[in-house]
Amino acid sequence: QVQLVESGGGLVQPGGSLGLSCAASGIIFRLAAMAWYRQAPEKQRELVAVIRSGGIINYADSVKGRFTISRDNSKNTVYLQMNSLKPEDTAVYYCNAQLPGTVAFWGQGTQVTVSS
């Protein structure tokens, strides 16, 4: 049984920082491409950042230079460090795992709200 459990969301002021974690179980974590997506109200879910099994990283243009994705294969965990947060970063953030030749797996989501 695959489980992705996100943590670390919350309320932060504009310009602040927040870190998200996603602990995975039930998959061969080191082989998975791990990603963070987000979905704001009335908007489509969008890719924020992805880190592949080989370590290649891609970011959405909107978060480049502000967000950092990383992974710890020994802990089966992927992280998203978010700095210089803006109100438009407000969304539910979802962890995603993609293994070669299989369906994608999703976490339950964690709310991030950037507001003064």
C-alpha positions in Angstrom: 0.0 0.0 0.0 1.5 3.3 -1.1 1.3 6.2 1.2 2.5 9.8 0.8 2.1 11.9 3.9 2.7 15.6 3.6 3.4 17.9 6.5 4.6 21.4 7.2 1.9 23.6 5.7 0.4 26.6 7.5 0.0 30.3 7.5 2.9 32.6 6.8 3.3 36.3 6.0 4.4 37.5 2.6 8.2 37.3 2.4 8.3 34.5 4.9 9.5 30.9 4.6 7.9 27.5 5.0 9.2 24.0 4.6 7.1 21.0 3.5 7.9 17.4 3.9 6.5 14.3 2.2 7.2 10.9 3.7 6.7 7.9 1.3 6.0 4.3 2.1 5.1 1.3 -0.1 7.3 2.3 -3.0 11.0 1.9 -4.0 11.6 5.5 -3.2 15.0 5.8 -4.7 13.6 4.9 -8.1 10.7 7.4 -8.0 10.5 10.8 -9.5 9.2 12.9 -6.7 7.3 16.1 -7.3 5.3 18.9 -5.6 2.2 20.2 -7.2 -0.2 22.9 -6.0 -3.8 23.8 -6.6 -5.2 27.2 -5.8 -9.0 27.8 -5.6 -10.6 27.6 -9.0 -7.3 26.9 -10.7 -5.9 23.8 -12.2 -3.3 21.8 -10.4 0.2 22.8 -11.5 3.7 21.4 -11.2 5.9 23.3 -8.7 9.0 21.2 -8.7 10.3 17.7 -9.5 13.4 15.8 -8.5 14.1 12.7 -10.5 15.7 9.5 -9.3 19.0 10.6 -10.8 18.8 14.0 -9.1 17.8 16.1 -12.0 15.6 19.0 -10.8 13.1 21.2 -12.6 11.1 24.1 -11.3 8.1 26.1 -12.4 9.2 29.5 -13.6 7.0 31.1 -10.9 9.1 29.6 -8.1 12.6 29.6 -9.5 15.1 31.1 -7.2 12.6 31.0 -4.3 11.8 27.3 -3.8 14.2 24.4 -3.3 13.2 20.7 -3.7 15.4 18.0 -2.2 15.2 14.4 -1.3 16.7 12.0 1.3 16.5 8.5 0.0 17.6 7.1 3.4 14.4 8.6 4.9 12.1 8.1 1.9 11.3 11.7 2.1 11.1 14.7 -0.3 11.2 18.3 0.9 10.2 21.6 -0.5 11.8 24.7 1.1 9.8 27.8 0.2 11.3 31.2 0.7 10.2 34.7 -0.2 6.6 33.5 -0.2 4.0 35.6 -2.1 0.2 35.6 -1.7 -0.1 33.9 -5.1 1.7 30.9 -3.6 -1.4 30.2 -1.5 -2.6 26.8 -2.5 -3.0 23.2 -1.4 0.4 21.5 -2.0 0.4 17.9 -3.1 3.2 15.4 -3.0 3.5 13.2 -6.1 5.5 10.0 -6.8 6.0 8.5 -10.2 7.7 5.2 -10.8 8.6 4.1 -14.3 5.7 2.3 -16.0 3.3 2.8 -13.2 0.5 5.2 -12.2 1.3 8.3 -10.2 0.6 8.4 -6.5 -0.6 11.4 -4.6 -0.6 12.6 -1.0 -3.6 14.1 0.7 -2.4 17.7 0.4 -1.3 20.3 2.8 -2.6 23.9 2.9 -0.2 26.8 2.5 -1.6 30.3 3.0 0.5 33.4 2.5 -1.3 36.4 4.0 -0.7 39.3 6.2 
